[in-house]
Amino acid sequence: MVSLVFGSLVTILSLEAFYEVTNKETARFVAENAYTLAKGKNVVNVILVDFRGIDTMVETTVLTIAALGVFALLKLQLNKYDQEL
């Protein structure tokens, strides 16, 4: 029953999104400025490499913080009372 409700909900949302009017301003901006701003002729590569650069830097920062947390947990030394438990 739960899967039928969830499947119906996803189907309805997908159909609603399919009929939504799209805004072409962003696509037009990227197509017009890909070569002048990013020096790339392939628009898809420009989007992935240059226009999403800040997103990639943020993801790298998050992974670095997670790695530091794992390192800190590995180096954590508990006192004798905690080790006996």
Backbone atoms as SQL, in Angstrom:
CREATE TABLE atoms (id INTEGER PRIMARY KEY, chain TEXT, resi INTEGER, resn TEXT, atom TEXT, x REAL, y REAL, z REAL);
INSERT INTO atoms VALUES
  (1, 'A', 1, 'MET', 'N', 0.825, -1.194, 0.000),
  (2, 'A', 1, 'MET', 'CA', 0.000, 0.000, 0.000),
  (3, 'A', 1, 'MET', 'C', 0.871, 1.262, 0.000),
  (4, 'A', 2, 'VAL', 'N', 1.917, 1.227, 0.835),
  (5, 'A', 2, 'VAL', 'CA', 2.813, 2.383, 0.915),
  (6, 'A', 2, 'VAL', 'C', 3.514, 2.602, -0.416),
  (7, 'A', 3, 'SER', 'N', 3.947, 1.520, -1.053),
  (8, 'A', 3, 'SER', 'CA', 4.645, 1.662, -2.335),
  (9, 'A', 3, 'SER', 'C', 3.712, 2.188, -3.423),
  (10, 'A', 4, 'LEU', 'N', 2.454, 1.807, -3.400),
  (11, 'A', 4, 'LEU', 'CA', 1.501, 2.323, -4.385),
  (12, 'A', 4, 'LEU', 'C', 1.276, 3.824, -4.199),
  (13, 'A', 5, 'VAL', 'N', 1.141, 4.255, -2.960),
  (14, 'A', 5, 'VAL', 'CA', 0.947, 5.684, -2.680),
  (15, 'A', 5, 'VAL', 'C', 2.186, 6.472, -3.094),
  (16, 'A', 6, 'PHE', 'N', 3.359, 5.969, -2.710),
  (17, 'A', 6, 'PHE', 'CA', 4.604, 6.659, -3.051),
  (18, 'A', 6, 'PHE', 'C', 4.817, 6.693, -4.566),
  (19, 'A', 7, 'GLY', 'N', 4.559, 5.584, -5.239),
  (20, 'A', 7, 'GLY', 'CA', 4.696, 5.542, -6.697),
  (21, 'A', 7, 'GLY', 'C', 3.741, 6.495, -7.383),
  (22, 'A', 8, 'SER', 'N', 2.515, 6.567, -6.894),
  (23, 'A', 8, 'SER', 'CA', 1.537, 7.503, -7.465),
  (24, 'A', 8, 'SER', 'C', 1.972, 8.946, -7.253),
  (25, 'A', 9, 'LEU', 'N', 2.486, 9.251, -6.072),
  (26, 'A', 9, 'LEU', 'CA', 2.964, 10.598, -5.784),
  (27, 'A', 9, 'LEU', 'C', 4.114, 10.993, -6.700),
  (28, 'A', 10, 'VAL', 'N', 5.062, 10.103, -6.880),
  (29, 'A', 10, 'VAL', 'CA', 6.200, 10.391, -7.762),
  (30, 'A', 10, 'VAL', 'C', 5.733, 10.559, -9.205),
  (31, 'A', 11, 'THR', 'N', 4.797, 9.756, -9.632),
  (32, 'A', 11, 'THR', 'CA', 4.254, 9.878, -10.987),
  (33, 'A', 11, 'THR', 'C', 3.569, 11.218, -11.192),
  (34, 'A', 12, 'ILE', 'N', 2.752, 11.621, -10.242),
  (35, 'A', 12, 'ILE', 'CA', 2.048, 12.906, -10.347),
  (36, 'A', 12, 'ILE', 'C', 3.042, 14.067, -10.361),
  (37, 'A', 13, 'LEU', 'N', 4.039, 14.021, -9.463),
  (38, 'A', 13, 'LEU', 'CA', 5.046, 15.087, -9.437),
  (39, 'A', 13, 'LEU', 'C', 5.849, 15.132, -10.732),
  (40, 'A', 14, 'SER', 'N', 6.169, 13.983, -11.294),
  (41, 'A', 14, 'SER', 'CA', 6.911, 13.945, -12.558),
  (42, 'A', 14, 'SER', 'C', 6.094, 14.541, -13.692),
  (43, 'A', 15, 'LEU', 'N', 4.824, 14.219, -13.743),
  (44, 'A', 15, 'LEU', 'CA', 3.967, 14.778, -14.793),
  (45, 'A', 15, 'LEU', 'C', 3.802, 16.290, -14.631),
  (46, 'A', 16, 'GLU', 'N', 3.689, 16.756, -13.397),
  (47, 'A', 16, 'GLU', 'CA', 3.593, 18.199, -13.151),
  (48, 'A', 16, 'GLU', 'C', 4.878, 18.910, -13.598),
  (49, 'A', 17, 'ALA', 'N', 6.018, 18.335, -13.304),
  (50, 'A', 17, 'ALA', 'CA', 7.290, 18.937, -13.694),
  (51, 'A', 17, 'ALA', 'C', 7.455, 18.928, -15.211),
  (52, 'A', 18, 'PHE', 'N', 6.924, 17.915, -15.865),
  (53, 'A', 18, 'PHE', 'CA', 7.029, 17.814, -17.318),
  (54, 'A', 18, 'PHE', 'C', 6.266, 18.944, -18.013),
  (55, 'A', 19, 'TYR', 'N', 5.149, 19.334, -17.459),
  (56, 'A', 19, 'TYR', 'CA', 4.325, 20.370, -18.077),
  (57, 'A', 19, 'TYR', 'C', 4.635, 21.778, -17.581),
  (58, 'A', 20, 'GLU', 'N', 5.621, 21.919, -16.716),
  (59, 'A', 20, 'GLU', 'CA', 5.997, 23.231, -16.187),
  (60, 'A', 20, 'GLU', 'C', 6.682, 24.056, -17.284),
  (61, 'A', 21, 'VAL', 'N', 6.354, 25.337, -17.346),
  (62, 'A', 21, 'VAL', 'CA', 6.975, 26.231, -18.315),
  (63, 'A', 21, 'VAL', 'C', 8.424, 26.465, -17.889),
  (64, 'A', 22, 'THR', 'N', 9.336, 26.317, -18.831),
  (65, 'A', 22, 'THR', 'CA', 10.756, 26.459, -18.502),
  (66, 'A', 22, 'THR', 'C', 11.252, 27.865, -18.814),
  (67, 'A', 23, 'ASN', 'N', 12.245, 28.280, -18.068),
  (68, 'A', 23, 'ASN', 'CA', 12.868, 29.577, -18.246),
  (69, 'A', 23, 'ASN', 'C', 14.165, 29.377, -19.028),
  (70, 'A', 24, 'LYS', 'N', 14.300, 30.018, -20.157),
  (71, 'A', 24, 'LYS', 'CA', 15.452, 29.813, -21.030),
  (72, 'A', 24, 'LYS', 'C', 16.551, 30.851, -20.828),
  (73, 'A', 25, 'GLU', 'N', 16.400, 31.760, -19.868),
  (74, 'A', 25, 'GLU', 'CA', 17.388, 32.827, -19.688),
  (75, 'A', 25, 'GLU', 'C', 18.750, 32.291, -19.272),
  (76, 'A', 26, 'THR', 'N', 18.780, 31.336, -18.380),
  (77, 'A', 26, 'THR', 'CA', 20.056, 30.786, -17.918),
  (78, 'A', 26, 'THR', 'C', 20.762, 30.053, -19.051),
  (79, 'A', 27, 'ALA', 'N', 20.028, 29.249, -19.794),
  (80, 'A', 27, 'ALA', 'CA', 20.629, 28.523, -20.910),
  (81, 'A', 27, 'ALA', 'C', 21.158, 29.495, -21.963),
  (82, 'A', 28, 'ARG', 'N', 20.429, 30.532, -22.222),
  (83, 'A', 28, 'ARG', 'CA', 20.862, 31.529, -23.200),
  (84, 'A', 28, 'ARG', 'C', 22.122, 32.255, -22.718),
  (85, 'A', 29, 'PHE', 'N', 22.168, 32.611, -21.428),
  (86, 'A', 29, 'PHE', 'CA', 23.336, 33.288, -20.870),
  (87, 'A', 29, 'PHE', 'C', 24.592, 32.418, -20.987),
  (88, 'A', 30, 'VAL', 'N', 24.464, 31.149, -20.606),
  (89, 'A', 30, 'VAL', 'CA', 25.624, 30.255, -20.661),
  (90, 'A', 30, 'VAL', 'C', 26.072, 30.048, -22.096),
  (91, 'A', 31, 'ALA', 'N', 25.137, 29.856, -23.018),
  (92, 'A', 31, 'ALA', 'CA', 25.509, 29.645, -24.418),
  (93, 'A', 31, 'ALA', 'C', 26.187, 30.875, -25.012),
  (94, 'A', 32, 'GLU', 'N', 25.724, 32.062, -24.653),
  (95, 'A', 32, 'GLU', 'CA', 26.310, 33.287, -25.208),
  (96, 'A', 32, 'GLU', 'C', 27.656, 33.626, -24.580),
  (97, 'A', 33, 'ASN', 'N', 27.852, 33.289, -23.313),
  (98, 'A', 33, 'ASN', 'CA', 29.052, 33.706, -22.592),
  (99, 'A', 33, 'ASN', 'C', 30.062, 32.601, -22.342),
  (100, 'A', 34, 'ALA', 'N', 29.829, 31.408, -22.865),
  (101, 'A', 34, 'ALA', 'CA', 30.744, 30.303, -22.603),
  (102, 'A', 34, 'ALA', 'C', 32.142, 30.601, -23.147),
  (103, 'A', 35, 'TYR', 'N', 32.226, 31.118, -24.340),
  (104, 'A', 35, 'TYR', 'CA', 33.541, 31.365, -24.924),
  (105, 'A', 35, 'TYR', 'C', 34.166, 32.642, -24.374),
  (106, 'A', 36, 'THR', 'N', 33.378, 33.693, -24.220),
  (107, 'A', 36, 'THR', 'CA', 33.959, 34.965, -23.791),
  (108, 'A', 36, 'THR', 'C', 34.392, 34.953, -22.329),
  (109, 'A', 37, 'LEU', 'N', 33.617, 34.324, -21.448),
  (110, 'A', 37, 'LEU', 'CA', 33.960, 34.321, -20.026),
  (111, 'A', 37, 'LEU', 'C', 34.859, 33.156, -19.624),
  (112, 'A', 38, 'ALA', 'N', 34.665, 31.998, -20.237),
  (113, 'A', 38, 'ALA', 'CA', 35.387, 30.808, -19.793),
  (114, 'A', 38, 'ALA', 'C', 36.352, 30.263, -20.830),
  (115, 'A', 39, 'LYS', 'N', 36.407, 30.860, -21.996),
  (116, 'A', 39, 'LYS', 'CA', 37.309, 30.444, -23.069),
  (117, 'A', 39, 'LYS', 'C', 37.100, 28.992, -23.473),
  (118, 'A', 40, 'GLY', 'N', 35.850, 28.563, -23.503),
  (119, 'A', 40, 'GLY', 'CA', 35.547, 27.197, -23.912),
  (120, 'A', 40, 'GLY', 'C', 34.482, 27.171, -24.988),
  (121, 'A', 41, 'LYS', 'N', 34.682, 26.327, -25.981),
  (122, 'A', 41, 'LYS', 'CA', 33.705, 26.232, -27.071),
  (123, 'A', 41, 'LYS', 'C', 32.618, 25.200, -26.786),
  (124, 'A', 42, 'ASN', 'N', 32.901, 24.229, -25.932),
  (125, 'A', 42, 'ASN', 'CA', 31.923, 23.217, -25.568),
  (126, 'A', 42, 'ASN', 'C', 31.173, 23.690, -24.323),
  (127, 'A', 43, 'VAL', 'N', 29.916, 24.011, -24.486),
  (128, 'A', 43, 'VAL', 'CA', 29.128, 24.617, -23.405),
  (129, 'A', 43, 'VAL', 'C', 29.001, 23.669, -22.212),
  (130, 'A', 44, 'VAL', 'N', 28.847, 22.389, -22.457),
  (131, 'A', 44, 'VAL', 'CA', 28.699, 21.432, -21.361),
  (132, 'A', 44, 'VAL', 'C', 29.977, 21.394, -20.524),
  (133, 'A', 45, 'ASN', 'N', 31.126, 21.361, -21.163),
  (134, 'A', 45, 'ASN', 'CA', 32.388, 21.354, -20.421),
  (135, 'A', 45, 'ASN', 'C', 32.569, 22.642, -19.629),
  (136, 'A', 46, 'VAL', 'N', 32.163, 23.759, -20.200),
  (137, 'A', 46, 'VAL', 'CA', 32.284, 25.038, -19.497),
  (138, 'A', 46, 'VAL', 'C', 31.422, 25.037, -18.244),
  (139, 'A', 47, 'ILE', 'N', 30.220, 24.503, -18.342),
  (140, 'A', 47, 'ILE', 'CA', 29.339, 24.440, -17.177),
  (141, 'A', 47, 'ILE', 'C', 29.958, 23.563, -16.096),
  (142, 'A', 48, 'LEU', 'N', 30.470, 22.403, -16.487),
  (143, 'A', 48, 'LEU', 'CA', 31.017, 21.470, -15.502),
  (144, 'A', 48, 'LEU', 'C', 32.308, 21.969, -14.872),
  (145, 'A', 49, 'VAL', 'N', 33.136, 22.654, -15.633),
  (146, 'A', 49, 'VAL', 'CA', 34.457, 23.034, -15.131),
  (147, 'A', 49, 'VAL', 'C', 34.470, 24.439, -14.551),
  (148, 'A', 50, 'ASP', 'N', 34.029, 25.427, -15.288),
  (149, 'A', 50, 'ASP', 'CA', 34.203, 26.813, -14.865),
  (150, 'A', 50, 'ASP', 'C', 33.040, 27.367, -14.062),
  (151, 'A', 51, 'PHE', 'N', 31.831, 27.221, -14.534),
  (152, 'A', 51, 'PHE', 'CA', 30.705, 27.829, -13.847),
  (153, 'A', 51, 'PHE', 'C', 30.357, 27.100, -12.555),
  (154, 'A', 52, 'ARG', 'N', 30.785, 25.851, -12.409),
  (155, 'A', 52, 'ARG', 'CA', 30.523, 25.110, -11.172),
  (156, 'A', 52, 'ARG', 'C', 31.764, 25.000, -10.307),
  (157, 'A', 53, 'GLY', 'N', 32.739, 25.833, -10.529),
  (158, 'A', 53, 'GLY', 'CA', 33.992, 25.772, -9.784),
  (159, 'A', 53, 'GLY', 'C', 33.817, 26.033, -8.304),
  (160, 'A', 54, 'ILE', 'N', 32.985, 26.989, -7.944),
  (161, 'A', 54, 'ILE', 'CA', 32.766, 27.305, -6.532),
  (162, 'A', 54, 'ILE', 'C', 32.080, 26.133, -5.825),
  (163, 'A', 55, 'ASP', 'N', 31.159, 25.483, -6.497),
  (164, 'A', 55, 'ASP', 'CA', 30.496, 24.320, -5.928),
  (165, 'A', 55, 'ASP', 'C', 31.519, 23.220, -5.642),
  (166, 'A', 56, 'THR', 'N', 32.454, 23.037, -6.550),
  (167, 'A', 56, 'THR', 'CA', 33.488, 22.021, -6.358),
  (168, 'A', 56, 'THR', 'C', 34.398, 22.380, -5.188),
  (169, 'A', 57, 'MET', 'N', 34.721, 23.657, -5.031),
  (170, 'A', 57, 'MET', 'CA', 35.552, 24.068, -3.903),
  (171, 'A', 57, 'MET', 'C', 34.835, 23.820, -2.572),
  (172, 'A', 58, 'VAL', 'N', 33.537, 24.066, -2.528),
  (173, 'A', 58, 'VAL', 'CA', 32.772, 23.830, -1.301),
  (174, 'A', 58, 'VAL', 'C', 32.735, 22.334, -0.987),
  (175, 'A', 59, 'GLU', 'N', 32.545, 21.512, -1.999),
  (176, 'A', 59, 'GLU', 'CA', 32.539, 20.069, -1.783),
  (177, 'A', 59, 'GLU', 'C', 33.892, 19.593, -1.268),
  (178, 'A', 60, 'THR', 'N', 34.968, 20.159, -1.797),
  (179, 'A', 60, 'THR', 'CA', 36.304, 19.801, -1.337),
  (180, 'A', 60, 'THR', 'C', 36.490, 20.200, 0.122),
  (181, 'A', 61, 'THR', 'N', 35.983, 21.354, 0.500),
  (182, 'A', 61, 'THR', 'CA', 36.077, 21.802, 1.889),
  (183, 'A', 61, 'THR', 'C', 35.314, 20.861, 2.818),
  (184, 'A', 62, 'VAL', 'N', 34.145, 20.435, 2.425),
  (185, 'A', 62, 'VAL', 'CA', 33.348, 19.517, 3.241),
  (186, 'A', 62, 'VAL', 'C', 34.080, 18.188, 3.409),
  (187, 'A', 63, 'LEU', 'N', 34.653, 17.677, 2.327),
  (188, 'A', 63, 'LEU', 'CA', 35.389, 16.420, 2.428),
  (189, 'A', 63, 'LEU', 'C', 36.626, 16.561, 3.310),
  (190, 'A', 64, 'THR', 'N', 37.285, 17.708, 3.256),
  (191, 'A', 64, 'THR', 'CA', 38.448, 17.942, 4.109),
  (192, 'A', 64, 'THR', 'C', 38.051, 17.965, 5.580),
  (193, 'A', 65, 'ILE', 'N', 36.963, 18.624, 5.898),
  (194, 'A', 65, 'ILE', 'CA', 36.489, 18.665, 7.285),
  (195, 'A', 65, 'ILE', 'C', 36.111, 17.262, 7.760),
  (196, 'A', 66, 'ALA', 'N', 35.466, 16.491, 6.902),
  (197, 'A', 66, 'ALA', 'CA', 35.113, 15.114, 7.270),
  (198, 'A', 66, 'ALA', 'C', 36.364, 14.276, 7.495),
  (199, 'A', 67, 'ALA', 'N', 37.374, 14.455, 6.652),
  (200, 'A', 67, 'ALA', 'CA', 38.623, 13.709, 6.820),
  (201, 'A', 67, 'ALA', 'C', 39.317, 14.093, 8.125),
  (202, 'A', 68, 'LEU', 'N', 39.301, 15.370, 8.467),
  (203, 'A', 68, 'LEU', 'CA', 39.887, 15.799, 9.735),
  (204, 'A', 68, 'LEU', 'C', 39.138, 15.197, 10.924),
  (205, 'A', 69, 'GLY', 'N', 37.832, 15.094, 10.824),
  (206, 'A', 69, 'GLY', 'CA', 37.043, 14.469, 11.878),
  (207, 'A', 69, 'GLY', 'C', 37.374, 12.995, 12.043),
  (208, 'A', 70, 'VAL', 'N', 37.519, 12.279, 10.923),
  (209, 'A', 70, 'VAL', 'CA', 37.892, 10.859, 10.991),
  (210, 'A', 70, 'VAL', 'C', 39.283, 10.709, 11.582),
  (211, 'A', 71, 'PHE', 'N', 40.216, 11.555, 11.174),
  (212, 'A', 71, 'PHE', 'CA', 41.577, 11.516, 11.710),
  (213, 'A', 71, 'PHE', 'C', 41.577, 11.764, 13.216),
  (214, 'A', 72, 'ALA', 'N', 40.792, 12.743, 13.658),
  (215, 'A', 72, 'ALA', 'CA', 40.714, 13.050, 15.085),
  (216, 'A', 72, 'ALA', 'C', 40.134, 11.873, 15.869),
  (217, 'A', 73, 'LEU', 'N', 39.131, 11.208, 15.310),
  (218, 'A', 73, 'LEU', 'CA', 38.561, 10.042, 15.993),
  (219, 'A', 73, 'LEU', 'C', 39.550, 8.884, 16.056),
  (220, 'A', 74, 'LEU', 'N', 40.357, 8.721, 15.017),
  (221, 'A', 74, 'LEU', 'CA', 41.350, 7.650, 15.023),
  (222, 'A', 74, 'LEU', 'C', 42.453, 7.916, 16.040),
  (223, 'A', 75, 'LYS', 'N', 42.798, 9.164, 16.231),
  (224, 'A', 75, 'LYS', 'CA', 43.863, 9.523, 17.158),
  (225, 'A', 75, 'LYS', 'C', 43.368, 9.747, 18.588),
  (226, 'A', 76, 'LEU', 'N', 42.085, 9.644, 18.802),
  (227, 'A', 76, 'LEU', 'CA', 41.499, 9.880, 20.119),
  (228, 'A', 76, 'LEU', 'C', 41.968, 8.808, 21.094),
  (229, 'A', 77, 'GLN', 'N', 42.505, 9.239, 22.224),
  (230, 'A', 77, 'GLN', 'CA', 42.943, 8.298, 23.254),
  (231, 'A', 77, 'GLN', 'C', 42.025, 8.463, 24.462),
  (232, 'A', 78, 'LEU', 'N', 41.390, 7.388, 24.794),
  (233, 'A', 78, 'LEU', 'CA', 40.475, 7.401, 25.926),
  (234, 'A', 78, 'LEU', 'C', 41.255, 7.135, 27.205),
  (235, 'A', 79, 'ASN', 'N', 40.752, 7.628, 28.316),
  (236, 'A', 79, 'ASN', 'CA', 41.441, 7.372, 29.580),
  (237, 'A', 79, 'ASN', 'C', 41.210, 5.922, 30.016),
  (238, 'A', 80, 'LYS', 'N', 41.907, 5.474, 31.074),
  (239, 'A', 80, 'LYS', 'CA', 41.859, 4.075, 31.480),
  (240, 'A', 80, 'LYS', 'C', 40.465, 3.629, 31.896),
  (241, 'A', 81, 'TYR', 'N', 39.690, 4.509, 32.492),
  (242, 'A', 81, 'TYR', 'CA', 38.348, 4.146, 32.924),
  (243, 'A', 81, 'TYR', 'C', 37.475, 3.760, 31.727),
  (244, 'A', 82, 'ASP', 'N', 37.551, 4.528, 30.642),
  (245, 'A', 82, 'ASP', 'CA', 36.750, 4.237, 29.452),
  (246, 'A', 82, 'ASP', 'C', 37.219, 2.955, 28.767),
  (247, 'A', 83, 'GLN', 'N', 38.510, 2.641, 28.838),
  (248, 'A', 83, 'GLN', 'CA', 39.027, 1.438, 28.175),
  (249, 'A', 83, 'GLN', 'C', 38.615, 0.165, 28.907),
  (250, 'A', 84, 'GLU', 'N', 38.402, 0.259, 30.229),
  (251, 'A', 84, 'GLU', 'CA', 38.009, -0.917, 30.989),
  (252, 'A', 84, 'GLU', 'C', 36.565, -1.313, 30.700),
  (253, 'A', 85, 'LEU', 'N', 35.747, -0.380, 30.297),
  (254, 'A', 85, 'LEU', 'CA', 34.352, -0.689, 30.013),
  (255, 'A', 85, 'LEU', 'C', 34.284, -1.390, 28.702);
